[in-house]
Amino acid sequence: MIKWQPRHRWEEVADDLRQRILDGEFPPRTTIPGIPRLMQQYDIGRNTALHVIAALAEEGLVVVRRSMGTFVIPPEDRPQP
């Protein structure tokens, strides 16, 4: 029997942003939406938005520059799995 595993909301939002980055909607060296915009766009709380950004940064897709924004890392500069 297969057990259904519920997903956290932050995982769903991270998946969506990850796909948008990989599809080129957010080109390298450009910013993704900030925390307030993510909260509004995805109807999530601040901590959830922060978790999403942290997950994408841990994967090497984005880098957070304090007071500047969250920038997409070019594919050639991303760590290899």
N, C-alpha and C positions, 0 to 999 in steps of 0.2 A: 504494500500500500504506500502510495506517495503522500507525504505530509506536505501540506501547504505552509510555506514560511512567509509570514507577513513582512512586508518591506517597510522600512522607515521612510518617512516623507523626504528626509534629506537625501536618501539614496535615489529616489525618483527624480528629484530636482537636479542632483549631480549628474544622473544619467542623461537628462535632457540637455543640460549645458555642455556636457562632454561631447554629445553627438553634434550639437551646434558648432562647437569648436572644431571638431574633426571634419565637419561638412564645409568649413570655411566661412560660416556666417560671421564668426569673429576671427578675422585674419591675424596672423602673428604680429606681435608687438602692439596690438590694439587692446583696449580695455573691455572687460565684460561688465555687465551692469553692476552697480554698487549695491551695498547691503539694502538701503532703502528701496531701491528699484526691484531687487529680487524679492523683498518682502511683499511689495505691492503686486508684482507680476505673478508670483506663485502662491500668494495668500499664505505666507509662512511667517513665523516669528523671527526675531533677530538672531536668537541662538541657532535656529535651524539654518538660517542663511550663512552664519559664520561657520557652521559645520560643513556646509556645502563647499564654501571657499577653501576651507582647510583640507577637505578631501581631494579637491582638484589640485591644490598646491602639492599635497603629498604624492600625488601621481605624477607630478612634473609637467602638468598641462599649463599651469598658471604660476605667476609669481606675484606676491603682494608687496607693493611699495607703499609704505605708510604715508598717508596724506596725499598720495598720487593716484592710487587705484590698483586694480588687479589686472595684470597684463598677461596676454596669451604668449606662451613661450614658443618660438619657432620649432618646427619638428626636428630640425637638425641639432638643436640645443637641448632637446628633451633626453632624460636618462633612458637608457635601453632597459627593457624588462629582463 
